[in-house]
């Protein structure tokens, strides 16, 4: 039995041991057994809050505030991770739903309009698939081509408010039935549906505190790296889990009862408001392998309707998760905004986040395509349409400035950390050593190539043996790929000084 495409083992720590690749045949046989799934008891998710720092200039009606000083904001995002066996079950059912969902999209001729979390081939019968760079480039190319015949076109960018948190369970069940072409959900499908809508979870930080940092790690017992042992070790902080090779929080069979007894397992089934308990009727967790697929099928009827109606107005509609973009003639602007806002409310019971709706005008000005951004009382010239991490001003495509800033910010933090450890390490062999080659691999073109990883040979320490895993490169790999797909050398120029900047930081 060959390994299935959906069978992907993860390495994050959870309750119980990780799954060994050696037993994949038995695991696949279990997961594809409808009777097993129908009676399977799903374990609690582990809940983590991911905080993203953002530094943005403040605007009011297109005018920069506070002399252009960037304001720091932190965007929290709730993520939920299933146990390894549950994750594979979700992955398998995502695979089943996606096969049927793709057939419907092709039948409705909207396969290229719904782009997130799907494998869309670059060419018919091609094995290589499109990524966010291709999707953004397709929209920008469409604007360029359309500008040759349409001198004033508009691009409207919409954002759905609280997308995953507001998916209605009843409507989700209806769409699920529609995709698998059943009037009701079979028992095994219903078991998965029930546990993705009415789930329980454990807060990661509370679990770590309850266990006093005593987590299960794996380590090699000999230099040949063939024999492993598993033991408990005190980990000072959760952020060291990866470097300490943590594979599990605790043994599922022995310790889950103690975790439950401690009151750490919380239910998402109910909402408590002023002491009144009601059933939760909306929301699915972000982070499970099936969540993205369910979000797509939930939007199916809306996507079909909007693609048809906007196409009838000689425009295009595209949705990447909760980000939607429409390109159309300026005379249809208000009609489309009204249609889309009403349709998403009636069909999906969702809302458009009005403060994030942006309108851009692309106008031919002296044989040059110029971008204006529309605000309440005026329009501003020389603006950039931002979509899927890229900027487009009518002529040039570049990576978002915030992404470049994040890259240099990460570089600065890594250099500072290296300097700190070089000065304060107790190891005399590494004292005052910066290990520049590591930083160069991480932040320069030296580490930008996809190559096989190598480890020092156990027989001859002067030699290195190739492994089966790859080093997939760094941020420069993404930059080079973006340049190649968009054919815009402006992207490459954005990071032309990366080598110089890194070594200036090292000198300081």
N, C-alpha and C positions, 0 to 999 in steps of 0.2 A: 504493500500500500504506500503510494507516494504521499509525501506531506502535502496537505491541502494549503491553498493560498491564504486562507483565513487563519491557519494554525500558526500563530506567532507568540512565542514565549516571551514574557516580560521579566525584568529583573528587580522590580521595585519590591521593598519589604511589605509584607501583609501578615494576616493571621495564618498560621500554618506554613508548611514548607513550600518551596517553589517546585514546579513540575520539571522532572528530568526529561530531556529530549529522547532518552532511550525508550521511554514507555509511551511514545506518542501514538502508536497503533491502538493500544487499549483505550487511551484517552479519547481518540477520534471515534472509536466504536461506541463509547459511552455517550458522547455528546450528540452523535447522530441518531441515537436510540430515542424515539419519541416517548416510550414508556418511562425511561430514566428521567428525562426532562420533566415529564408530567408530575413526578413525585419528588423532584429534587428540591432540597431545602437550601435556598440562597442565604449566604452569610452576609453580615453587615458590611456596608462600604466603609472605607476609611476616608474621612473628610479632612481636606486641607484647604487653607485660604492662601491663594497666591496673590501677592501684592506687587503691582507694577508701578514703578515711579515714572512720572511724566513731567517734563518741563516745557511749558507752552507759554507763548506770548498771549496776552489778553487782548481781545478785540471787542469793540462795541460798534455794531453797524459797519464793520470793515475798517474801523480806525483803531490803530494800536494804542493801548492804554499803558500807563505807568512807564513811559519812556522806553518801551520795548523790553523791559525786564521780564524774564521768564518766571512764571509762577509754578511752584512745585505742587503736584497733586499725586495722590496715591489711589490707584484703582484696584479694589479688592475683587477677587473672583473665586467663587466656591467651586472646588474640584472634588470629585468623588472617585475612589479607586476600588474596584471589585477584587475579591480574592482571585487567585490565578485560574482556578477551575471555572468560576463564575464569569471571569473575563473572556475565557475561550467560548463559553456558551453564548454570551452576548455577541461575540465576534462571528460565530457560526450563524446565528439568527439574523444578524446584520447582513451577512453574505446571502442568505436565502431571500431576504426582502429586497436587497439591491438588484439581484437578478431579475425579479419581476418588475421592480420599479423602472429599471433601464428599458425594459421592453415597452412599458407604457410611454415613457418619454420619447422613444423612437417612433412609436405609433402616432403620437401627437406632434411629432416633428419639433420638439423643444429641447432635444438632448444637449445642445450647445448653450442653452440659456440658464440651466441650473448647473453651476460649475463646482460647488464646494463638495468635498468628501467623496468625489467620484473619480473613476478612471476614464478619462476621455482621451482616446488616441490622437496623436498629432496628425496622422494621416490614416485613411482607411486601411485596415488590416495591419497597422503599425503596432509594434510592441511597446514603443516609447510613448508615455502619456504626457498630457499637458500639466503644467503647474501654474501657480499664481502669476508668474511672469508672463506666460502665454496668454492667460485670460485678460490681464491688464493690457497687454500689447494688442490683443484683438479689438478691444474697445477703442484704443487710441487710433489704431489703423482705420477702423470704421469711421471715426470722426474725420480723419484726414481725407478718406475717399469721398465721404458724403459732402465735404466742404467744396468739392469741385463743381457740384451741381446745386448745392444748397448754401446760399451765402450767409444765412443766419440760422444756425441750429443751436439747440439748447441741450445741456446734459443736466439731469436731475439726480442727485445722490440721496437715497433714503436710508434710514437706519431703523430697525424694528426695536421697540422698547422691551427690555427684559425677555428676550426671545425664548431661551430654554425654560426660564422660570414661569412662563405664562402659557405653555402649551396645554390646551384643554384635554383632559383624559378621555372624555367621551368622544370627542372629535378624532383624537388620535386612534382610538379603537376602531372607529368607522373607517378611517383611512387605511389602517392595518388590514382590515377585512377586505377592503377594495383592492389593495395591492396583491394579496394572495388569492383573490377571487373566491372568497367564502362569505356566506351570510353571517356567520358567527366565527369567533376564533376557536380553532381546535384546542384541545386541552393543553397540549405542550406549548403552543404559541401563547395561550392565555396565561400559563405559568410565568413565562418570560415577561409578558405585558404587565402582569400584576406586580412583579418584583422590581420593575423599572419605574413604576408610578407610585407604588406604596412601599417604599424601601425603608430600611433602617441603616443607621450609620454610627460610627465612633469617631470622635474628634481626635486627630492624630496627636496633638499636643497633650491632651488629657490621658491618652493611652501611654504615651512616653513617660509622663509623670507618674502614673499608676505603677508602671513597671520599674520605676527608679532608674531608668536608662539601661537596664539589663536586657540587651537585645541579643538575638542569635546571629552569629557571624559564621562565615566559612573561611577556611584557610588551607593552604597546601601544607602537607606534612613532610614533603621531601623536595629536593632541588629539581627533580624531574617534572614536577607539577602534574603528577598523575593521580596522587592520592589526596583526598580532601577530608577534613574533619569539621564538625559543627559543634560550636560551644557558645555559651553565654559570655558576653563581655559588656563591661560598663562603658557606654558611649556618652560623652559629656554633652553633646548637642546633636539634634537631629540632622543638622547640616553636614555632619561628618559621616552620615550613614553610608554614602557611596564609597568614600575613601577607606572606610573601615570594613568594607565588604559585608554590610548587614544584609541578611537574606530574609529575616522574619522578625516580627515583634515578639511572637510567642508561639508555642505549640498549640495548634487549634484545639485538639482534643482535650489536652490537659488544662489549658489556661482560659479558654473561652468562657467556661462556667464562672470563673473568678471575676472575669471582666464584666459579665452580665450581672453578677451579684453586687459588684461595685457601682452599678447604675450608670455605666459608661455608654451603653447602647441606647441610642435615641431613635424614636420613630418619626418618620416624615409623613405618616398616614393622616395625622390630624393637625388642625390649626386651633390654637388656644387664644381666645380673645375675650378678655375680662372674665376669665374663668369658665367661658362657654366653649365646649369642644365640638368642632364640626369637621366633617370629612374634607381632606384636601382634594380639590378637583382639578388643580392645574400644576404643571411643573414636572420636569424630568431632570435627573442629575447630569451635569457636564463631567466628562472624563471617562465614561464607560464606552466600550467599542461600538455600542448600538445607538448611542444618543444622537450622533450626527445623522445617521440614516433615518431615524424616527423624525427628526426635525425636517428633513427633506420630504418625506412622504406626507407629513402633516400639511405642508405647503402645496401639495400636488394640484388641487383644484384651483387654487389662487394663481399658481404659475401658469397653468394652461390658459386661464381666462385672460391674464395680463399679457401673455405672449401674443395671443390672437388679437386682442383689442389694440395693442400698441403697434403690432404689425399692420393692421388695417389703416393705421394713421401714418404709415410709412416710417415707423421708428423701430427701435429694438429695445428689448427688456433683458436684463441679466441679473441673476441673484447669486451671490456667494455667501452662504449662511444667512446672517441677518443684514448684510449689506446689499442694497439693491441699487441699480443704476439704469436710467432710461435715457436714450438719445433720440431726439425727435425735432421736428420743425418748431420754431419758436411760437408759432400761432396755436399749437396744441398744448402748450405748457400748462395752463390752468386746468384744461380739460383732463389731462393725464394725472396731475396732482390730485384732483378731486376724485377721479375714478379709482386710483390706487389706494387713497386714504379710506374711501368707503368700502372697497372690496375686501381689504385686509381685516376690517372690523366685522363685516357681515359673514365672510367665509371662514376666517380663522380666529375671530375674537381676539385679535391682537391690535396694537396701536403703533403708529409711526411716531418716532421721537422727533417732534417738530424742531426743536432747537438744533438738531444735527442734520436737518434737511438743507442741502446746499444746491444752489442753482448757478450753473456756469453757461455763459454765452460764447460760442466760437464763431467769430466773424472774420470774413475775408477783408483785410484792410491793406490796400495797395499790394495785392498779390501775396500777402503774408497772412497766415492764420493766427489770429490774436484771441487770447482768452480773457473774458471779463467775468467777474463774480458779482452776482446780483444780491443786493441787500435790500432792506425795507424801503429806504428812500433814495438809494443811488446804486450805481454800479462802479466797480473798481477794475481798472485795466491791469494787465500783466500779472494776473493771478495764476495759480496752478490748480488744475483738477487733480485731486488725490484719490487713488484707487488701488487697493490691494498692495500698499507699500510703495507705490510709484507716484511721480508727479508728471503732469503733462501741461505745457503752456501753449500748445498749438503747433509748436515746431519741434521741441526737444523733450525727450523722456529722461527723467532722472530718478534716482532712489530718493525716498522721502528724507528731508533734512534730519528729522528726529531719529531715523534709523542710523544715519551716519554719526550723529552725536552719541547715540547709545554705544556704537562700536568703539569710538574713541574714549568714552567714559569707562567701558569695560577694560580697555587697554590701560588706562591710567590706574585703575584699581588693582589690576594684576601686577603692574610694575611696582606700585607702592607696597603691595603684599610681599613681592619678591625681595625688595630692599629691606623690609622689616625683618623677614626671616634670615636674610644674609647677615644682618647685624646682630640679631638676638639668639641665633641658634647655639645650642650647647655642644654641637658636633664640631670638633676642631677641623675635620676634613672639609666641611662645607662652609666654614666661617668666612664671611666676606665674599662668598661666591654667589653670583647672580643667576647662573644658568641661563645665559642669554639665548641659547639655541631653543629652549623651550618656549620662550616668549616669541621668538621669531617664527617658530612653527605655528603658534597660536594666532599671530596677528599680521603676518606678512605672506608674500607670495611663496615663500619657502614651504609653508605648510598648506598651500592651496591646491595641491594635486591629490587625486584619489589613488591611494597606493595601499598595498597589502601591509598590515602591521607585522613587525618582526620582534622576536624575543631572543634574548641571549641563549645560545646553545648550552644545554646541560652537559654536553660532552666536551666541547671546546669553547671556553669562555670568551675567546677572541672572535668567535663567529656568531652570526645571528641566523635564526631559522624563521622562515615565513610561516605565518599563522593563517587561519581561514577567515579572519575578520579584516575589515578594511578601515583605513583612516579616511573618512569622507571629506577631509579638507576643513576649511575655516570660512570666515565671512568673505574673504577674497574669492573663494570658489563661487559663491553666490553672485558676487559682483561680476565676475568674468562670464558666468552663465547669462546674467541679465544683459550684458553688453552684446553677447552673441545672438540672443533671441531678438532683442529690440533693434540691433544694428545701429545703436546710438552711442558714439564714443564719449558723449558727455558723462555717462555713468562711470566709465573708467577714470576720467579726469577728476571725479569727485574724490577719489582716494589716491591720487597720484603722489601725494606727499606722505603716505602712511609709513614708509620706511624711515624717512627723515624724522617724522614726529616721534616714532617709537624710540629712536636712538637719542633724540634730544631729551626725552623723558628719562632714559637710562643715565645720561650724563649728569642730569640734575640730581 
